[in-house]
């Protein structure tokens, strides 16, 4: 009898250990919250259909393209992944038609390939996807534990309500933060206070006590600058719901002060590799079909006008986007369809020298000089990153000196162009050639001429 009981005990231990291993595999060994700006991908700008197949293919493409090795590890599924109703237990569920194996399977696929999974949720969901049945207010503990059980590593929490009283926002956003922390799983917490009738709610306050990351701007779209006449009351450029790179950078640079190690202000996802024509032709109709987002509530005729309105961004303009975000120490979240990434887009996104500027352990954002076209960012190794930024439509002579950017005395200085990948030397003056229009010349300056 003792032998039988002993065997049963051993068997029970084995079963328990196996169950524990299965649970660990489902939720994956948690990755720590990064201490430098998060890097990854978000589904929103690409307009791809949110299906298990497409997300799995995106994960695989981020590995094969070299994006994972460059540091882009988060794969974030934005609004539209969930079934329209909670289940009988009041829990969120992935749309069973589009994610037949469930969200835990997607997380496993990401983790097995050295990637991390992010999801989208909203406390109210009154104006974004307009599905208040999915709202997380009152369900914070349930939803947070479900995300943790699935193996989620990142949560984008979008206000999505007209009312934006700051005290109320802090209370609501803090409730989900506390619920996430109570799960014991490190889940990077990104909030968007701006999806309300106050698009400056994210920029007027320091959210570092509430979240790991906070949106401080409206939506960045793949244009350099809007130059066409207004299309009418639904024009997303007219009410600043959409901004091009220079206007977005100007808005983001004003509020970047609270950024620090472990907390980042977010000027929105990158638009590198996202064409304006694809954004309007695929993203906006896709979003309009699944979600009720105010800037996309326009007739097809107006969408057609919008399609013809802007040229696609040039390669220089896309390099400028990544350069400026790196100088801000901003999160680098790609938004292109990685499954069809071309060589130009890949080479821009994974430039190791530019990424190193963004990921420098000092984390601090660049500061403008007396000439605001010159941005300076001291780096932890004693070198200085310098951006010569020409947002104008004509070439501009933009220069500074080693002394002005804070370099110590030296007989000579080495200047490395991080995009041209060339190296020159100077006795003092930095920037002797005109900067082309819509371009950032990104330099790394170090003392000595070796």
ChimeraX attribute file (.defattr): number of C-alpha atoms within 10 A of each C-alpha:
attribute: neighborCount
match mode: 1-to-1
recipient: residues
	/A:1	6
	/A:2	7
	/A:3	8
	/A:4	9
	/A:5	10
	/A:6	11
	/A:7	12
	/A:8	12
	/A:9	12
	/A:10	12
	/A:11	12
	/A:12	12
	/A:13	12
	/A:14	12
	/A:15	12
	/A:16	12
	/A:17	12
	/A:18	12
	/A:19	12
	/A:20	12
	/A:21	12
	/A:22	12
	/A:23	14
	/A:24	14
	/A:25	17
	/A:26	20
	/A:27	21
	/A:28	24
	/A:29	12
	/A:30	17
	/A:31	14
	/A:32	11
	/A:33	17
	/A:34	14
	/A:35	15
	/A:36	20
	/A:37	28
	/A:38	25
	/A:39	23
	/A:40	24
	/A:41	29
	/A:42	20
	/A:43	25
	/A:44	24
	/A:45	28
	/A:46	23
	/A:47	21
	/A:48	16
	/A:49	19
	/A:50	19
	/A:51	19
	/A:52	22
	/A:53	14
	/A:54	16
	/A:55	22
	/A:56	16
	/A:57	15
	/A:58	20
	/A:59	28
	/A:60	18
	/A:61	18
	/A:62	24
	/A:63	19
	/A:64	13
	/A:65	19
	/A:66	15
	/A:67	23
	/A:68	21
	/A:69	13
	/A:70	18
	/A:71	17
	/A:72	22
	/A:73	24
	/A:74	24
	/A:75	27
	/A:76	25
	/A:77	22
	/A:78	19
	/A:79	21
	/A:80	22
	/A:81	21
	/A:82	21
	/A:83	17
	/A:84	16
	/A:85	16
	/A:86	15
	/A:87	10
	/A:88	7
	/A:89	7
	/A:90	13
	/A:91	14
	/A:92	23
	/A:93	19
	/A:94	21
	/A:95	20
	/A:96	15
	/A:97	11
	/A:98	17
	/A:99	22
	/A:100	13
	/A:101	13
	/A:102	16
	/A:103	24
	/A:104	23
	/A:105	18
	/A:106	23
	/A:107	25
	/A:108	21
	/A:109	19
	/A:110	24
	/A:111	24
	/A:112	12
	/A:113	15
	/A:114	14
	/A:115	23
	/A:116	26
	/A:117	27
	/A:118	23
	/A:119	21
	/A:120	18
	/A:121	24
	/A:122	26
	/A:123	23
	/A:124	24
	/A:125	22
	/A:126	19
	/A:127	18
	/A:128	21
	/A:129	21
	/A:130	17
	/A:131	17
	/A:132	18
	/A:133	14
	/A:134	24
	/A:135	21
	/A:136	22
	/A:137	17
	/A:138	13
	/A:139	17
	/A:140	20
	/A:141	19
	/A:142	16
	/A:143	22
	/A:144	24
	/A:145	19
	/A:146	18
	/A:147	24
	/A:148	23
	/A:149	18
	/A:150	22
	/A:151	30
	/A:152	31
	/A:153	28
	/A:154	23
	/A:155	25
	/A:156	22
	/A:157	24
	/A:158	24
	/A:159	26
	/A:160	26
	/A:161	20
	/A:162	15
	/A:163	13
	/A:164	20
	/A:165	12
	/A:166	14
	/A:167	8
	/A:168	11
	/A:169	17
	/A:170	16
	/A:171	12
	/A:172	19
	/A:173	25
	/A:174	15
	/A:175	18
	/A:176	26
	/A:177	25
	/A:178	14
	/A:179	17
	/A:180	25
	/A:181	16
	/A:182	13
	/A:183	16
	/A:184	11
	/A:185	23
	/A:186	19
	/A:187	25
	/A:188	22
	/A:189	23
	/A:190	24
	/A:191	26
	/A:192	25
	/A:193	28
	/A:194	24
	/A:195	26
	/A:196	20
	/A:197	12
	/A:198	14
	/A:199	19
	/A:200	18
	/A:201	20
	/A:202	23
	/A:203	23
	/A:204	11
	/A:205	13
	/A:206	17
	/A:207	23
	/A:208	16
	/A:209	10
	/A:210	22
	/A:211	22
	/A:212	24
	/A:213	24
	/A:214	29
	/A:215	26
	/A:216	31
	/A:217	28
	/A:218	21
	/A:219	20
	/A:220	23
	/A:221	24
	/A:222	29
	/A:223	24
	/A:224	24
	/A:225	19
	/A:226	17
	/A:227	10
	/A:228	10
	/A:229	10
	/A:230	12
	/A:231	15
	/A:232	10
	/A:233	10
	/A:234	16
	/A:235	20
	/A:236	20
	/A:237	22
	/A:238	15
	/A:239	11
	/A:240	17
	/A:241	17
	/A:242	20
	/A:243	24
	/A:244	20
	/A:245	28
	/A:246	22
	/A:247	17
	/A:248	23
	/A:249	18
	/A:250	10
	/A:251	18
	/A:252	23
	/A:253	21
	/A:254	10
	/A:255	19
	/A:256	22
	/A:257	15
	/A:258	16
	/A:259	24
	/A:260	18
	/A:261	16
	/A:262	16
	/A:263	26
	/A:264	30
	/A:265	31
	/A:266	28
	/A:267	26
	/A:268	24
	/A:269	25
	/A:270	25
	/A:271	26
	/A:272	25
	/A:273	27
	/A:274	24
	/A:275	21
	/A:276	22
	/A:277	17
	/A:278	16
	/A:279	22
	/A:280	22
	/A:281	16
	/A:282	16
	/A:283	21
	/A:284	22
	/A:285	18
	/A:286	18
	/A:287	21
	/A:288	16
	/A:289	12
	/A:290	13
	/A:291	19
	/A:292	16
	/A:293	17
	/A:294	14
	/A:295	16
	/A:296	21
	/A:297	19
	/A:298	16
	/A:299	9
	/A:300	10
	/A:301	9
	/A:302	15
	/A:303	19
	/A:304	12
	/A:305	12
	/A:306	18
	/A:307	16
	/A:308	11
	/A:309	17
	/A:310	18
	/A:311	15
	/A:312	18
	/A:313	22
	/A:314	17
	/A:315	16
	/A:316	16
	/A:317	23
	/A:318	27
	/A:319	24
	/A:320	26
	/A:321	25
	/A:322	25
	/A:323	25
	/A:324	23
	/A:325	27
	/A:326	25
	/A:327	26
	/A:328	29
	/A:329	31
	/A:330	30
	/A:331	24
	/A:332	25
	/A:333	25
	/A:334	29
	/A:335	22
	/A:336	25
	/A:337	21
	/A:338	24
	/A:339	16
	/A:340	11
	/A:341	16
	/A:342	12
	/A:343	11
	/A:344	12
	/A:345	17
	/A:346	16
	/A:347	16
	/A:348	22
	/A:349	24
	/A:350	18
	/A:351	16
	/A:352	14
	/A:353	17
	/A:354	24
	/A:355	22
	/A:356	13
	/A:357	29
	/A:358	30
	/A:359	24
	/A:360	18
	/A:361	16
	/A:362	17
	/A:363	27
	/A:364	24
	/A:365	24
	/A:366	24
	/A:367	17
	/A:368	15
	/A:369	13
	/A:370	10
	/A:371	11
	/A:372	11
	/A:373	17
	/A:374	21
	/A:375	23
	/A:376	23
	/A:377	27
	/A:378	23
	/A:379	21
	/A:380	13
	/A:381	10
	/A:382	11
	/A:383	17
	/A:384	23
	/A:385	24
	/A:386	28
	/A:387	27
	/A:388	25
	/A:389	24
	/A:390	23
	/A:391	22
	/A:392	13
	/A:393	10
	/A:394	11
	/A:395	15
	/A:396	18
	/A:397	12
	/A:398	19
	/A:399	17
	/A:400	19
	/A:401	14
	/A:402	22
	/A:403	12
	/A:404	13
	/A:405	20
	/A:406	13
	/A:407	18
	/A:408	12
	/A:409	12
	/A:410	14
	/A:411	10
	/A:412	16
	/A:413	23
	/A:414	20
	/A:415	25
	/A:416	19
	/A:417	18
	/A:418	19
	/A:419	18
	/A:420	10
	/A:421	9
	/A:422	10
	/A:423	14
	/A:424	12
	/A:425	18
	/A:426	19
	/A:427	15
	/A:428	18
	/A:429	14
	/A:430	23
	/A:431	19
	/A:432	11
	/A:433	11
	/A:434	15
	/A:435	21
	/A:436	18
	/A:437	16
	/A:438	25
	/A:439	25
	/A:440	26
	/A:441	23
	/A:442	25
	/A:443	27
	/A:444	22
	/A:445	25
	/A:446	22
	/A:447	21
	/A:448	15
	/A:449	15
	/A:450	8
